[in-house]
Each structure stands twice: as C-alpha cells, then as structure tokens.
C-alpha cells in the first residue's frame, strides 16, 4: 500500500520547503507571548480553562493548529505552518516542551487516555474512557487531529510518545476490542503508524500491527515490555537472535 502524500512529505522532512525566518507565531504562542486566533487565548489560558471541557475541544476547530503546529497548513487560516527555525528554538526551550506535554495531556484526556509515564510514553485509560472512546469513534475528524498531533510530537523531539500512543491503541483493539472500527483502523494503519521518522521503530510497529490484524493478541504485557525495551536499549524493535555455528 502506497503511503499518503502528506506522510511521504513528513518522512522526507518536507524536502524542498523553505524556512520563512520572519514567521514565528508558533514559537511566540508557545512562549506564552502571543494569543491564538480566533480564540484570542494564551496557551496557559487554554491549559487552565479547557481541560475536560469536552464540548469546546470537540466543536472548536481553530485551536488544534495552534496547539500542534506542523509544517503543513490546516483549515485555520489564522494559524501559521511551523517553520524549521521555530521548531529548533522550541525544542531547546524547556518551558515550551512542558507546555507541549500539557497540550498532549489535554488531548489524551479528551480521547479517554492519560499519560502514565512520560519517559516511556506509556498510556493508560482515563476514568471517563468509555464515553470518550465512544466520542472518538463517532467523530472521525479527530482521526485527522491525531495525525497532526503525532507529526508535531516528532517535530518537537518527542517521537517516543508516538510509539506509546500507537501501541496503546493496538492493545485496546487486539486484547479488549475497543477503538476497533474499520475507519479508525484505516487511519491508524495508513497514517498514524507512519508518523515515526525512526525507520526501525516504524517498521517494527507496522509489523506488530499486521500481526494483530491477522489475529495475534497484542497484550498489555507486550505493550509495556516494548516500551521498556525502547527505554533501555533505545529501540522498540526486538533484537535479532544471532545464529552461531555449533
């Protein structure tokens, strides 16, 4: 199956695109110095007032481009595509990274999840997961939002979180039969699972998804073991067994 055009651009680091050195809205917004439009809010105000405001997060369509900027234009024409110089500055600013983590936590809660361990990227269910999972299945525009979130995390040097998200979803589908509609699986298999620039991790996750689609159970135990392996060895892929002569 060929990769979608936007995924190919993402994996190539948007080869051929230029950097507009005069455009810094995303950096300023995450430095809490610029209000997003059209909501006219600082990032700190969104984090304080929108957590668990599920109607706001569902029906407001202008904020997602600000919370998760990527090097692609979205539907909010008052938001700016992420520029390479902004991404570089944002990754080096610990306050910005903490705010990105808070934005990720905000959306995870909206989707019925919580970040159990940041370093590993481990995700669990939130207390309200049943209703939130149902909303995710009934509102497929969130699938596009998740693609943006995963791309943004990669741009910000937080790609390890992507694997944690993907494999949590796979565990829910495989072991618990949750989040398992054909539309969500299609978004996951074609888009989300390819939002990893680390080739070895991307290929291992793709193979693991394929095995689960063919009936092999991807258990919570396997999920947690895979994230421990990445934390300990730097790669989520299982080591190859060496064959030696007798």
Backbone torsions as a table, in degrees:
resi	resn	phi	psi	omega
1	UNK	NA	126.2	-179.2
2	UNK	-72.2	149.0	-179.4
3	UNK	-77.8	145.1	175.0
4	UNK	-59.6	153.7	-175.6
5	UNK	-58.2	-42.0	-177.6
6	UNK	-67.2	-32.4	177.5
7	UNK	-70.0	-40.8	176.9
8	UNK	-60.7	-40.4	178.1
9	UNK	-65.1	-42.2	178.8
10	UNK	-60.8	-47.3	-176.7
11	UNK	-66.7	-25.6	178.4
12	UNK	-87.5	7.5	-174.9
13	UNK	58.6	33.9	177.5
14	UNK	55.9	52.4	-178.6
15	UNK	-53.8	130.1	177.7
16	UNK	95.1	-15.7	177.1
17	UNK	-75.9	145.2	-179.6
18	UNK	-97.2	168.2	180.0
19	UNK	-107.5	120.9	175.9
20	UNK	-88.1	100.0	-174.6
21	UNK	-67.4	-14.8	180.0
22	UNK	-89.2	-9.2	-177.0
23	UNK	-98.7	115.2	-176.5
24	UNK	-139.2	24.1	-176.2
25	UNK	-60.7	-39.9	-177.5
26	UNK	-66.9	-41.7	177.4
27	UNK	-62.6	-46.6	-179.1
28	UNK	-64.7	-39.1	178.4
29	UNK	-62.2	-45.7	-178.5
30	UNK	-76.2	-14.2	170.5
31	UNK	-85.8	3.3	179.2
32	UNK	66.8	30.7	-177.2
33	UNK	-114.3	-4.9	-178.0
34	UNK	-138.9	137.4	178.8
35	UNK	-87.7	136.8	178.0
36	UNK	-73.0	156.9	178.8
37	UNK	-125.4	142.1	12.7
38	UNK	-91.3	5.5	-173.4
39	UNK	-79.1	-18.1	176.8
40	UNK	58.5	47.0	-178.8
41	UNK	-126.0	147.3	169.5
42	UNK	-78.1	159.1	178.4
43	UNK	-59.9	-38.1	179.5
44	UNK	-63.3	-34.9	180.0
45	UNK	-70.6	-37.5	176.4
46	UNK	-63.6	-46.0	-179.7
47	UNK	-62.2	-35.7	-177.3
48	UNK	-76.9	-38.3	-168.5
49	UNK	-106.3	-15.6	-174.0
50	UNK	-102.3	-9.6	-180.0
51	UNK	-62.8	127.2	-177.6
52	UNK	69.8	8.0	171.3
53	UNK	-87.6	77.3	-168.5
54	UNK	-68.0	-31.1	175.9
55	UNK	-65.1	-42.4	178.3
56	UNK	-61.0	-46.9	-176.8
57	UNK	-69.5	-28.1	179.7
58	UNK	-80.2	-46.9	-168.8
59	UNK	-98.8	-12.0	174.8
60	UNK	-85.1	124.9	-174.9
61	UNK	-110.2	6.6	-176.0
62	UNK	-97.5	-16.5	-169.9
63	UNK	-86.2	-25.9	-168.7
64	UNK	-65.3	-32.2	178.3
65	UNK	-69.2	-26.7	178.0
66	UNK	-81.3	-42.6	-179.0
67	UNK	-69.0	-31.5	-176.8
68	UNK	-134.1	75.0	-178.5
69	UNK	-71.3	140.0	175.7
70	UNK	-135.5	174.1	-176.0
71	UNK	-85.3	36.2	176.8
72	UNK	-136.8	146.9	176.4
73	UNK	-77.9	145.2	176.9
74	UNK	-112.1	-162.8	-176.4
75	UNK	-82.3	-12.9	177.4
76	UNK	-92.0	105.1	-175.6
77	UNK	-77.1	-3.9	174.0
78	UNK	-91.6	-0.5	175.5
79	UNK	-103.4	155.8	-174.8
80	UNK	-111.9	140.7	173.8
81	UNK	-64.8	144.9	-179.5
82	UNK	-64.3	134.7	177.3
83	UNK	-101.8	146.9	-178.5
84	UNK	-55.2	-38.2	-179.6
85	UNK	-68.1	-30.9	176.3
86	UNK	-67.8	-46.7	-179.3
87	UNK	-58.0	-42.7	180.0
88	UNK	-62.3	-44.0	-179.5
89	UNK	-69.1	-38.2	-178.8
90	UNK	-66.0	-39.8	-179.8
91	UNK	-64.8	-26.8	-177.5
92	UNK	-90.5	-4.4	-176.6
93	UNK	-103.8	109.5	-176.0
94	UNK	-63.0	-32.5	178.1
95	UNK	-67.4	-39.0	177.0
96	UNK	-63.5	-45.5	-179.1
97	UNK	-61.9	-39.2	176.8
98	UNK	-62.9	-36.2	179.3
99	UNK	-72.1	-36.1	175.9
100	UNK	-64.1	-42.1	175.7
101	UNK	-59.4	-39.8	178.6
102	UNK	-66.0	-38.8	177.3
103	UNK	-63.9	-41.8	177.4
104	UNK	-62.2	-43.8	177.6
105	UNK	-62.3	-38.4	177.3
106	UNK	-58.4	-46.9	-177.3
107	UNK	-75.9	-34.9	175.2
108	UNK	-58.6	-45.2	179.1
109	UNK	-60.7	-40.7	177.1
110	UNK	-59.6	-34.1	-179.2
111	UNK	-90.5	3.3	177.3
112	UNK	89.5	24.2	-175.0
113	UNK	-131.3	168.9	174.9
114	UNK	-146.9	150.2	179.6
115	UNK	-86.9	110.7	-177.1
116	UNK	-80.0	-39.8	-177.9
117	UNK	-145.6	113.9	-176.8
118	UNK	-66.5	-45.2	-175.2
119	UNK	-60.1	-37.8	179.6
120	UNK	-88.5	-22.4	-174.3
121	UNK	82.7	12.9	-174.4
122	UNK	-69.3	133.2	-178.5
123	UNK	-119.6	145.7	173.3
124	UNK	-129.3	-179.5	177.0
125	UNK	-81.8	146.1	171.3
126	UNK	-84.0	170.6	179.7
127	UNK	-63.0	-32.8	-176.9
128	UNK	-98.4	27.7	-169.8
129	UNK	-62.6	-34.0	-176.1
130	UNK	-59.9	-49.4	179.6
131	UNK	-68.2	-38.0	-178.2
132	UNK	-71.0	-38.7	175.5
133	UNK	-61.2	-41.7	-179.6
134	UNK	-62.9	-40.6	178.1
135	UNK	-63.0	-41.1	179.8
136	UNK	-61.6	-37.6	178.9
137	UNK	-72.0	-31.0	-175.5
138	UNK	-90.6	-11.8	-176.9
139	UNK	-124.6	77.8	-171.9
140	UNK	-66.9	-10.2	174.6
141	UNK	-62.9	-20.7	175.5
142	UNK	-66.7	-22.8	176.5
143	UNK	-61.7	-40.6	177.2
144	UNK	-66.2	-38.7	178.1
145	UNK	-61.4	-42.1	-178.4
146	UNK	-64.3	-39.7	175.8
147	UNK	-57.1	-44.6	178.5
148	UNK	-62.9	-43.9	-179.5
149	UNK	-58.8	-46.8	-178.0
150	UNK	-65.5	-41.1	176.8
151	UNK	-61.8	-42.7	-179.3
152	UNK	-63.6	-44.2	179.4
153	UNK	-59.1	-38.7	176.5
154	UNK	-63.5	-43.7	179.6
155	UNK	-61.9	-30.0	-176.3
156	UNK	-91.8	9.8	179.4
157	UNK	76.2	20.7	-177.4
158	UNK	-117.1	32.2	-174.4
159	UNK	-63.9	-22.0	177.7
160	UNK	-59.6	-25.3	177.9
161	UNK	-68.4	-29.1	-178.8
162	UNK	-62.4	-45.0	179.4
163	UNK	-61.4	-41.7	178.5
164	UNK	-60.8	-40.3	178.6
165	UNK	-66.7	-50.9	-176.5
166	UNK	-59.1	-45.9	-175.6
167	UNK	-74.7	-25.4	171.2
168	UNK	-64.6	-46.6	178.3
169	UNK	-59.8	-43.8	-179.1
170	UNK	-63.0	-40.7	177.0
171	UNK	-62.3	-42.4	178.4
172	UNK	-62.0	-42.0	-180.0
173	UNK	-68.1	-45.5	-171.1
174	UNK	-77.4	-47.5	-174.2
175	UNK	-90.8	-31.1	-170.9
176	UNK	-117.9	-3.7	178.0
177	UNK	60.1	33.1	176.0
178	UNK	-102.8	156.2	175.7
179	UNK	50.2	47.2	-166.3
180	UNK	-123.8	32.8	176.2
181	UNK	-80.6	160.4	-179.3
182	UNK	-63.7	-36.0	-179.5
183	UNK	-67.1	-42.6	178.8
184	UNK	-68.8	-40.4	177.4
185	UNK	-61.7	-38.4	179.3
186	UNK	-64.5	-43.3	177.2
187	UNK	-61.7	-40.9	-178.7
188	UNK	-67.5	-47.2	-172.9
189	UNK	-72.6	-35.3	-175.9
190	UNK	-93.3	-33.8	-175.4
191	UNK	-109.7	-65.1	-170.3
192	UNK	-58.2	-44.3	-175.6
193	UNK	-68.3	-12.6	178.4
194	UNK	-103.4	6.4	177.2
195	UNK	-88.6	46.7	174.6
196	UNK	-135.2	123.0	179.9
197	UNK	-84.4	-15.9	174.3
198	UNK	-73.5	110.0	-171.9
199	UNK	-62.3	-43.5	-178.2
200	UNK	-63.0	-43.8	178.6
201	UNK	-64.9	-42.8	-179.0
202	UNK	-61.9	-44.2	-178.7
203	UNK	-68.0	-39.6	-179.9
204	UNK	-66.2	-42.4	179.1
205	UNK	-65.8	-40.1	177.0
206	UNK	-60.6	-42.0	178.5
207	UNK	-66.8	-40.0	179.5
208	UNK	-64.9	-40.0	175.7
209	UNK	-63.0	-43.9	179.9
210	UNK	-59.9	-42.8	178.3
211	UNK	-61.7	-41.9	179.4
212	UNK	-66.1	-38.3	178.2
213	UNK	-64.0	-26.5	179.4
214	UNK	-92.2	8.8	171.5
215	UNK	109.0	-8.1	178.2
216	UNK	-74.1	130.7	-177.1
217	UNK	-76.7	123.4	173.1
218	UNK	-98.5	97.3	-171.5
219	UNK	-81.3	168.0	174.2
220	UNK	-61.9	-36.1	178.0
221	UNK	-61.4	-43.9	177.8
222	UNK	-65.3	-39.1	178.5
223	UNK	-58.5	-53.9	-177.3
224	UNK	-65.9	-36.1	178.8
225	UNK	-64.6	-38.3	-179.2
226	UNK	-66.4	-37.1	179.3
227	UNK	-74.2	-34.7	173.7
228	UNK	-62.7	-40.4	-179.8
229	UNK	-61.7	-42.4	179.1
230	UNK	-64.9	-42.3	-179.3
231	UNK	-63.9	-37.1	-175.8
232	UNK	-82.8	-37.3	-172.9
233	UNK	-111.3	-12.2	-178.4
234	UNK	89.9	-3.3	179.6
235	UNK	-139.7	138.6	178.4
236	UNK	-79.7	-19.7	-179.0
237	UNK	-67.5	140.5	178.6
238	UNK	-71.4	139.2	179.8
239	UNK	-65.2	143.5	177.4
240	UNK	-78.2	135.6	177.7
241	UNK	-75.0	130.3	-179.6
242	UNK	-82.9	137.3	177.0
243	UNK	-96.7	128.8	179.2
244	UNK	-121.3	150.5	179.0
245	UNK	-73.1	143.9	178.3
246	UNK	-67.3	NA	NA
